[in-house]
Amino acid sequence: MSSKENSAVSQLLALLEARYALRVLWALRDGHAQTFRLLQDSVGGITPNTLNTRIKELREAGIVNHGNEGYSLTLSGQDLLKRLSDLQAFAGKWQLTQIKKVPLAPPVISK
């Protein structure tokens, strides 16, 4: 990867790593616009101040839009979530490999 590509990935990951950013995007995934209050309820546990900050950052990044009916994903945001859906499939498979196996008891040696 070139340094420009690394920079773009780093910037995107920094945006998505912000607390509740992915939850905001996930709450908007169905394509229906949501009012601030509905979005806050959909995300769950987010303060109005934090939600305002995340919305502002996601709008500035061109991922979320605000229209007459509320907040929704832009075409870029829809594309991002489409690409992240592959992550969901991977996570399900990965989780199965992470299940801790019960260690086997040591063999009993009879004399």
DRENTORKOL-3810 file (N, C-alpha, C; in nm, 4 decimals):
REM DRENTORKOL-3810
@n.u->0.0839; n.v->-0.1178; n.w->0.0000; ca.u->0.0000; ca.v->0.0000; ca.w->0.0000; c.u->0.0887; c.v->0.1246; c.w->0.0000
@n.u->0.0484; n.v->0.2237; n.w->-0.0745; ca.u->0.1243; ca.v->0.3483; ca.w->-0.0773; c.u->0.0992; c.v->0.4262; c.w->0.0511
@n.u->0.1812; n.v->0.5257; n.w->0.0735; ca.u->0.1643; ca.v->0.6065; ca.w->0.1949; c.u->0.0328; c.v->0.6852; c.w->0.1912
@n.u->-0.0117; n.v->0.7235; n.w->0.0704; ca.u->-0.1417; ca.v->0.7918; ca.w->0.0587; c.u->-0.2551; c.v->0.6982; c.w->0.0980
@n.u->-0.2476; n.v->0.5729; n.w->0.0529; ca.u->-0.3499; ca.v->0.4748; ca.w->0.0870; c.u->-0.3483; c.v->0.4456; c.w->0.2365
@n.u->-0.2289; n.v->0.4338; n.w->0.2948; ca.u->-0.2177; ca.v->0.4126; ca.w->0.4386; c.u->-0.2778; c.v->0.5287; c.w->0.5155
@n.u->-0.2545; n.v->0.6486; n.w->0.4681; ca.u->-0.3082; ca.v->0.7674; ca.w->0.5330; c.u->-0.4602; c.v->0.7686; c.w->0.5279
@n.u->-0.5164; n.v->0.7327; n.w->0.4128; ca.u->-0.6618; ca.v->0.7302; ca.w->0.3982; c.u->-0.7232; c.v->0.6264; c.w->0.4911
@n.u->-0.6629; n.v->0.5084; n.w->0.4984; ca.u->-0.7125; ca.v->0.4030; ca.w->0.5872; c.u->-0.7016; c.v->0.4484; c.w->0.7318
@n.u->-0.5914; n.v->0.5093; n.w->0.7675; ca.u->-0.5719; ca.v->0.5576; ca.w->0.9043; c.u->-0.6759; c.v->0.6631; c.w->0.9413
@n.u->-0.7042; n.v->0.7541; n.w->0.8488; ca.u->-0.8041; ca.v->0.8577; ca.w->0.8751; c.u->-0.9433; c.v->0.7977; c.w->0.8933
@n.u->-0.9772; n.v->0.7024; n.w->0.8070; ca.u->-1.1083; ca.v->0.6385; ca.w->0.8172; c.u->-1.1196; c.v->0.5603; c.w->0.9479
@n.u->-1.0165; n.v->0.4847; n.w->0.9819; ca.u->-1.0209; ca.v->0.4085; ca.w->1.1071; c.u->-1.0296; c.v->0.5008; c.w->1.2282
@n.u->-0.9603; n.v->0.6123; n.w->1.2255; ca.u->-0.9684; ca.v->0.7077; ca.w->1.3363; c.u->-1.1118; c.v->0.7597; c.w->1.3516
@n.u->-1.1771; n.v->0.7872; n.w->1.2396; ca.u->-1.3159; ca.v->0.8333; ca.w->1.2440; c.u->-1.4068; c.v->0.7249; c.w->1.3016
@n.u->-1.3902; n.v->0.6023; n.w->1.2547; ca.u->-1.4774; ca.v->0.4928; ca.w->1.2968; c.u->-1.4482; c.v->0.4439; c.w->1.4387
@n.u->-1.3246; n.v->0.4681; n.w->1.4876; ca.u->-1.2884; ca.v->0.4274; ca.w->1.6224; c.u->-1.3478; c.v->0.5177; c.w->1.7296
@n.u->-1.3931; n.v->0.6348; n.w->1.6901; ca.u->-1.4515; ca.v->0.7271; ca.w->1.7877; c.u->-1.5718; c.v->0.6599; c.w->1.8543
@n.u->-1.5861; n.v->0.6815; n.w->1.9805; ca.u->-1.6918; ca.v->0.6153; ca.w->2.0575; c.u->-1.8288; c.v->0.6382; c.w->1.9936
@n.u->-1.9006; n.v->0.5313; n.w->1.9717; ca.u->-2.0360; ca.v->0.5276; ca.w->1.9168; c.u->-2.0453; c.v->0.5558; c.w->1.7672
@n.u->-1.9358; n.v->0.5845; n.w->1.6995; ca.u->-1.9441; ca.v->0.6163; ca.w->1.5565; c.u->-2.0041; c.v->0.5003; c.w->1.4773
@n.u->-1.9549; n.v->0.3804; n.w->1.5002; ca.u->-2.0076; ca.v->0.2652; ca.w->1.4277; c.u->-2.1521; c.v->0.2364; c.w->1.4666
@n.u->-2.1869; n.v->0.2610; n.w->1.5906; ca.u->-2.3254; ca.v->0.2396; ca.w->1.6331; c.u->-2.4201; c.v->0.3369; c.w->1.5634
@n.u->-2.3762; n.v->0.4594; n.w->1.5450; ca.u->-2.4584; ca.v->0.5578; ca.w->1.4724; c.u->-2.4797; c.v->0.5095; c.w->1.3294
@n.u->-2.3730; n.v->0.4670; n.w->1.2644; ca.u->-2.3851; ca.v->0.4175; ca.w->1.1273; c.u->-2.4746; c.v->0.2948; c.w->1.1218
@n.u->-2.4583; n.v->0.2054; n.w->1.2168; ca.u->-2.5381; ca.v->0.0830; ca.w->1.2195; c.u->-2.6860; c.v->0.1142; c.w->1.2392
@n.u->-2.7147; n.v->0.2157; n.w->1.3217; ca.u->-2.8537; ca.v->0.2543; ca.w->1.3463; c.u->-2.9197; c.v->0.3104; c.w->1.2204
@n.u->-2.8403; n.v->0.3625; n.w->1.1280; ca.u->-2.8931; ca.v->0.4219; ca.w->1.0047; c.u->-2.8902; c.v->0.3255; c.w->0.8865
@n.u->-2.8490; n.v->0.2029; n.w->0.9089; ca.u->-2.8246; ca.v->0.1084; ca.w->0.7991; c.u->-2.9482; c.v->0.0717; c.w->0.7189
@n.u->-3.0679; n.v->0.0838; n.w->0.7765; ca.u->-3.1885; ca.v->0.0406; ca.w->0.7040; c.u->-3.2326; c.v->0.1398; c.w->0.5977
@n.u->-3.1694; n.v->0.2562; n.w->0.5925; ca.u->-3.2000; ca.v->0.3532; ca.w->0.4885; c.u->-3.3084; c.v->0.4533; c.w->0.5235
@n.u->-3.3710; n.v->0.4374; n.w->0.6386; ca.u->-3.4750; ca.v->0.5310; ca.w->0.6813; c.u->-3.4129; c.v->0.6432; c.w->0.7642
@n.u->-3.4509; n.v->0.7657; n.w->0.7323; ca.u->-3.4011; ca.v->0.8813; ca.w->0.8065; c.u->-3.4531; c.v->0.8744; c.w->0.9499
@n.u->-3.3703; n.v->0.9206; n.w->1.0427; ca.u->-3.4078; ca.v->0.9206; ca.w->1.1832; c.u->-3.3874; c.v->1.0593; c.w->1.2418
@n.u->-3.4825; n.v->1.0988; n.w->1.3245; ca.u->-3.4666; ca.v->1.2242; ca.w->1.3969; c.u->-3.3557; c.v->1.2059; c.w->1.5002
@n.u->-3.3107; n.v->1.3163; n.w->1.5559; ca.u->-3.2053; ca.v->1.3103; ca.w->1.6567; c.u->-3.2465; c.v->1.2191; c.w->1.7719
@n.u->-3.3683; n.v->1.2376; n.w->1.8199; ca.u->-3.4166; ca.v->1.1599; ca.w->1.9352; c.u->-3.4264; c.v->1.0115; c.w->1.9026
@n.u->-3.4793; n.v->0.9797; n.w->1.7861; ca.u->-3.4900; ca.v->0.8396; ca.w->1.7454; c.u->-3.3517; c.v->0.7775; c.w->1.7282
@n.u->-3.2606; n.v->0.8532; n.w->1.6705; ca.u->-3.1242; ca.v->0.8046; ca.w->1.6529; c.u->-3.0588; c.v->0.7811; c.w->1.7888
@n.u->-3.0807; n.v->0.8712; n.w->1.8822; ca.u->-3.0260; ca.v->0.8539; ca.w->2.0171; c.u->-3.0806; c.v->0.7262; c.w->2.0803
@n.u->-3.2089; n.v->0.7023; n.w->2.0662; ca.u->-3.2703; ca.v->0.5802; ca.w->2.1198; c.u->-3.2168; c.v->0.4558; c.w->2.0480
@n.u->-3.1970; n.v->0.4656; n.w->1.9171; ca.u->-3.1471; ca.v->0.3518; ca.w->1.8391; c.u->-3.0051; c.v->0.3143; c.w->1.8796
@n.u->-2.9235; n.v->0.4150; n.w->1.9052; ca.u->-2.7844; ca.v->0.3897; ca.w->1.9430; c.u->-2.7789; c.v->0.3359; c.w->2.0862
@n.u->-2.8579; n.v->0.3924; n.w->2.1746; ca.u->-2.8634; ca.v->0.3461; ca.w->2.3129; c.u->-2.7416; c.v->0.3876; c.w->2.3939
@n.u->-2.7659; n.v->0.4499; n.w->2.5063; ca.u->-2.6589; ca.v->0.4846; ca.w->2.5993; c.u->-2.5722; c.v->0.6023; c.w->2.5598
@n.u->-2.6037; n.v->0.6693; n.w->2.4524; ca.u->-2.5228; ca.v->0.7820; ca.w->2.4063; c.u->-2.5829; c.v->0.9120; c.w->2.4582
@n.u->-2.4989; n.v->0.9999; n.w->2.5055; ca.u->-2.5468; ca.v->1.1294; ca.w->2.5535; c.u->-2.5739; c.v->1.2204; c.w->2.4337
@n.u->-2.6621; n.v->1.3186; n.w->2.4503; ca.u->-2.6882; ca.v->1.4120; ca.w->2.3397; c.u->-2.5612; c.v->1.4816; c.w->2.2904
@n.u->-2.4733; n.v->1.5173; n.w->2.3823; ca.u->-2.3500; ca.v->1.5855; ca.w->2.3443; c.u->-2.2609; c.v->1.4961; c.w->2.2578
@n.u->-2.2467; n.v->1.3707; n.w->2.2991; ca.u->-2.1650; ca.v->1.2770; ca.w->2.2220; c.u->-2.2271; c.v->1.2507; c.w->2.0857
@n.u->-2.3592; n.v->1.2344; n.w->2.0821; ca.u->-2.4266; ca.v->1.2119; ca.w->1.9542; c.u->-2.4086; c.v->1.3321; c.w->1.8620
@n.u->-2.4219; n.v->1.4521; n.w->1.9152; ca.u->-2.3981; ca.v->1.5724; ca.w->1.8337; c.u->-2.2579; c.v->1.5725; c.w->1.7747
@n.u->-2.1605; n.v->1.5356; n.w->1.8570; ca.u->-2.0212; ca.v->1.5332; ca.w->1.8111; c.u->-2.0020; c.v->1.4294; c.w->1.7016
@n.u->-2.0541; n.v->1.3073; n.w->1.7220; ca.u->-2.0390; ca.v->1.2014; ca.w->1.6211; c.u->-2.1084; c.v->1.2405; c.w->1.4916
@n.u->-2.2294; n.v->1.2950; n.w->1.5017; ca.u->-2.3019; ca.v->1.3372; ca.w->1.3806; c.u->-2.2227; c.v->1.4435; c.w->1.3054
@n.u->-2.1697; n.v->1.5384; n.w->1.3784; ca.u->-2.0909; ca.v->1.6450; ca.w->1.3155; c.u->-1.9706; c.v->1.5863; c.w->1.2412
@n.u->-1.8990; n.v->1.4942; n.w->1.3060; ca.u->-1.7815; ca.v->1.4330; ca.w->1.2435; c.u->-1.8204; c.v->1.3497; c.w->1.1209
@n.u->-1.9281; n.v->1.2743; n.w->1.1335; ca.u->-1.9711; ca.v->1.1896; ca.w->1.0214; c.u->-2.0268; c.v->1.2723; c.w->0.9058
@n.u->-2.0900; n.v->1.3841; n.w->0.9376; ca.u->-2.1376; ca.v->1.4745; ca.w->0.8314; c.u->-2.0198; c.v->1.5390; c.w->0.7598
@n.u->-1.9213; n.v->1.5861; n.w->0.8361; ca.u->-1.8028; ca.v->1.6484; ca.w->0.7763; c.u->-1.7263; c.v->1.5493; c.w->0.6881
@n.u->-1.7342; n.v->1.4218; n.w->0.7235; ca.u->-1.6665; ca.v->1.3176; ca.w->0.6457; c.u->-1.7487; c.v->1.2740; c.w->0.5250
@n.u->-1.8714; n.v->1.3264; n.w->0.5121; ca.u->-1.9552; ca.v->1.2926; ca.w->0.3982; c.u->-2.0212; c.v->1.1560; c.w->0.4084
@n.u->-2.0363; n.v->1.1056; n.w->0.5302; ca.u->-2.0930; ca.v->0.9725; ca.w->0.5507; c.u->-2.2387; c.v->0.9805; c.w->0.5952
@n.u->-2.2721; n.v->1.0853; n.w->0.6688; ca.u->-2.4088; ca.v->1.1065; ca.w->0.7176; c.u->-2.4587; c.v->1.2398; c.w->0.6648
@n.u->-2.5869; n.v->1.2451; n.w->0.6357; ca.u->-2.6515; ca.v->1.3647; ca.w->0.5842; c.u->-2.7686; c.v->1.3998; c.w->0.6744
@n.u->-2.8055; n.v->1.5261; n.w->0.6773; ca.u->-2.9244; ca.v->1.5679; ca.w->0.7511; c.u->-3.0200; c.v->1.6338; c.w->0.6533
@n.u->-3.1392; n.v->1.5756; n.w->0.6436; ca.u->-3.2415; ca.v->1.6293; ca.w->0.5551; c.u->-3.3669; c.v->1.6649; c.w->0.6328
@n.u->-3.4750; n.v->1.6917; n.w->0.5615; ca.u->-3.6011; ca.v->1.7309; ca.w->0.6245; c.u->-3.6556; c.v->1.6248; c.w->0.7190
@n.u->-3.6310; n.v->1.4979; n.w->0.6888; ca.u->-3.6865; ca.v->1.3893; ca.w->0.7689; c.u->-3.5922; c.v->1.3420; c.w->0.8790
@n.u->-3.4697; n.v->1.3904; n.w->0.8795; ca.u->-3.3745; ca.v->1.3515; ca.w->0.9833; c.u->-3.2408; c.v->1.3122; c.w->0.9245
@n.u->-3.1691; n.v->1.2294; n.w->0.9988; ca.u->-3.0347; ca.v->1.1872; ca.w->0.9603; c.u->-3.0414; c.v->1.0580; c.w->0.8806
@n.u->-2.9564; n.v->1.0490; n.w->0.7806; ca.u->-2.9491; ca.v->0.9288; ca.w->0.6975; c.u->-2.8075; c.v->0.9163; c.w->0.6443
@n.u->-2.7797; n.v->0.8014; n.w->0.5870; ca.u->-2.6490; ca.v->0.7786; ca.w->0.5271; c.u->-2.6434; c.v->0.8415; c.w->0.3889
@n.u->-2.5297; n.v->0.8949; n.w->0.3545; ca.u->-2.5053; ca.v->0.9408; ca.w->0.2184; c.u->-2.4756; c.v->0.8171; c.w->0.1333
@n.u->-2.4589; n.v->0.8350; n.w->0.0046; ca.u->-2.4194; ca.v->0.7235; ca.w->-0.0804; c.u->-2.2853; c.v->0.6660; c.w->-0.0349
@n.u->-2.1966; n.v->0.7539; n.w->0.0070; ca.u->-2.0668; ca.v->0.7100; ca.w->0.0577; c.u->-2.0841; c.v->0.6287; c.w->0.1860
@n.u->-2.1728; n.v->0.6723; n.w->0.2727; ca.u->-2.2004; ca.v->0.5994; ca.w->0.3957; c.u->-2.2620; c.v->0.4633; c.w->0.3686
@n.u->-2.3504; n.v->0.4573; n.w->0.2705; ca.u->-2.4108; ca.v->0.3291; ca.w->0.2322; c.u->-2.3039; c.v->0.2342; c.w->0.1779
@n.u->-2.2133; n.v->0.2885; n.w->0.0990; ca.u->-2.1043; ca.v->0.2080; ca.w->0.0441; c.u->-2.0158; c.v->0.1551; c.w->0.1570
@n.u->-1.9858; n.v->0.2395; n.w->0.2529; ca.u->-1.9041; ca.v->0.1983; ca.w->0.3672; c.u->-1.9707; c.v->0.0842; c.w->0.4436
@n.u->-2.0995; n.v->0.0971; n.w->0.4722; ca.u->-2.1683; ca.v->-0.0084; ca.w->0.5462; c.u->-2.1766; c.v->-0.1373; c.w->0.4663
@n.u->-2.1908; n.v->-0.1248; n.w->0.3358; ca.u->-2.1911; ca.v->-0.2445; ca.w->0.2510; c.u->-2.0587; c.v->-0.3181; c.w->0.2656
@n.u->-1.9515; n.v->-0.2428; n.w->0.2673; ca.u->-1.8192; ca.v->-0.3036; ca.w->0.2810; c.u->-1.7975; c.v->-0.3588; c.w->0.4218
@n.u->-1.8537; n.v->-0.2938; n.w->0.5205; ca.u->-1.8415; ca.v->-0.3424; ca.w->0.6582; c.u->-1.9266; c.v->-0.4664; c.w->0.6830
@n.u->-2.0265; n.v->-0.4910; n.w->0.5996; ca.u->-2.1086; ca.v->-0.6100; ca.w->0.6181; c.u->-2.0254; c.v->-0.7367; c.w->0.6010
@n.u->-1.9203; n.v->-0.7304; n.w->0.5212; ca.u->-1.8285; ca.v->-0.8434; ca.w->0.5101; c.u->-1.7607; c.v->-0.8702; c.w->0.6443
@n.u->-1.7400; n.v->-0.7656; n.w->0.7198; ca.u->-1.6789; ca.v->-0.7792; ca.w->0.8516; c.u->-1.7695; c.v->-0.8582; c.w->0.9450
@n.u->-1.8997; n.v->-0.8391; n.w->0.9323; ca.u->-1.9942; ca.v->-0.9121; ca.w->1.0160; c.u->-1.9844; c.v->-1.0628; c.w->0.9891
@n.u->-1.9777; n.v->-1.1010; n.w->0.8628; ca.u->-1.9648; ca.v->-1.2420; ca.w->0.8278; c.u->-1.8337; c.v->-1.2983; c.w->0.8821
@n.u->-1.7268; n.v->-1.2224; n.w->0.8672; ca.u->-1.5970; ca.v->-1.2649; ca.w->0.9193; c.u->-1.6022; c.v->-1.2795; c.w->1.0705
@n.u->-1.6643; n.v->-1.1837; n.w->1.1385; ca.u->-1.6703; ca.v->-1.1864; ca.w->1.2848; c.u->-1.7411; c.v->-1.3116; c.w->1.3354
@n.u->-1.8477; n.v->-1.3511; n.w->1.2671; ca.u->-1.9192; ca.v->-1.4722; ca.w->1.3076; c.u->-1.8309; c.v->-1.5952; c.w->1.2989
@n.u->-1.7559; n.v->-1.6073; n.w->1.1896; ca.u->-1.6645; ca.v->-1.7202; ca.w->1.1728; c.u->-1.5507; c.v->-1.7133; c.w->1.2745
@n.u->-1.4975; n.v->-1.5957; n.w->1.2916; ca.u->-1.3857; ca.v->-1.5762; ca.w->1.3841; c.u->-1.4259; c.v->-1.6113; c.w->1.5264
@n.u->-1.5459; n.v->-1.5710; n.w->1.5653; ca.u->-1.5920; ca.v->-1.5961; ca.w->1.7015; c.u->-1.5950; c.v->-1.7459; c.w->1.7318
@n.u->-1.6329; n.v->-1.8246; n.w->1.6340; ca.u->-1.6360; ca.v->-1.9697; ca.w->1.6541; c.u->-1.4973; c.v->-2.0257; c.w->1.6848
@n.u->-1.3944; n.v->-1.9654; n.w->1.6279; ca.u->-1.2581; ca.v->-2.0128; ca.w->1.6541; c.u->-1.2074; c.v->-1.9660; c.w->1.7900
@n.u->-1.2758; n.v->-1.8690; n.w->1.8494; ca.u->-1.2305; ca.v->-1.8131; ca.w->1.9755; c.u->-1.2917; c.v->-1.8805; c.w->2.0977
@n.u->-1.3860; n.v->-1.9701; n.w->2.0737; ca.u->-1.4483; ca.v->-2.0394; ca.w->2.1863; c.u->-1.3411; c.v->-2.1224; c.w->2.2556
@n.u->-1.3289; n.v->-2.0960; n.w->2.3811; ca.u->-1.2243; ca.v->-2.1662; ca.w->2.4557; c.u->-1.2652; c.v->-2.3109; c.w->2.4771
@n.u->-1.1753; n.v->-2.3964; n.w->2.4425; ca.u->-1.2002; ca.v->-2.5384; ca.w->2.4585; c.u->-1.1627; c.v->-2.5792; c.w->2.6003
@n.u->-1.2377; n.v->-2.6729; n.w->2.6526; ca.u->-1.2076; ca.v->-2.7259; ca.w->2.7851; c.u->-1.0798; c.v->-2.8078; c.w->2.7732
@n.u->-0.9808; n.v->-2.7741; n.w->2.8558; ca.u->-0.8564; ca.v->-2.8501; ca.w->2.8448; c.u->-0.8795; c.v->-2.9969; c.w->2.8836
@n.u->-0.8112; n.v->-3.0826; n.w->2.8147; ca.u->-0.8210; ca.v->-3.2248; ca.w->2.8445; c.u->-0.7508; c.v->-3.2555; c.w->2.9751
@n.u->-0.8064; n.v->-3.3469; n.w->3.0496; ca.u->-0.7424; ca.v->-3.3909; ca.w->3.1739; c.u->-0.6175; c.v->-3.4708; c.w->3.1382
@n.u->-0.5163; n.v->-3.4622; n.w->3.2204; ca.u->-0.3954; ca.v->-3.5401; ca.w->3.1904; c.u->-0.4271; c.v->-3.6890; c.w->3.1972
@n.u->-0.3578; n.v->-3.7670; n.w->3.1189; ca.u->-0.3855; ca.v->-3.9106; ca.w->3.1205; c.u->-0.3529; c.v->-3.9728; c.w->3.2566
@n.u->-0.4312; n.v->-4.0712; n.w->3.2913; ca.u->-0.4081; ca.v->-4.1421; ca.w->3.4179; c.u->-0.3130; c.v->-4.2589; c.w->3.3873
@n.u->-0.2049; n.v->-4.2642; n.w->3.4617; ca.u->-0.1076; ca.v->-4.3702; ca.w->3.4431; c.u->-0.1260; c.v->-4.4707; c.w->3.5570
@n.u->-0.1582; n.v->-4.5915; n.w->3.5220; ca.u->-0.1764; ca.v->-4.6946; ca.w->3.6248; c.u->-0.0470; c.v->-4.7701; c.w->3.6444
@n.u->-0.0242; n.v->-4.8103; n.w->3.7666; ca.u->0.0994; ca.v->-4.8810; ca.w->3.7980; c.u->0.0732; c.v->-5.0253; c.w->3.8179
END
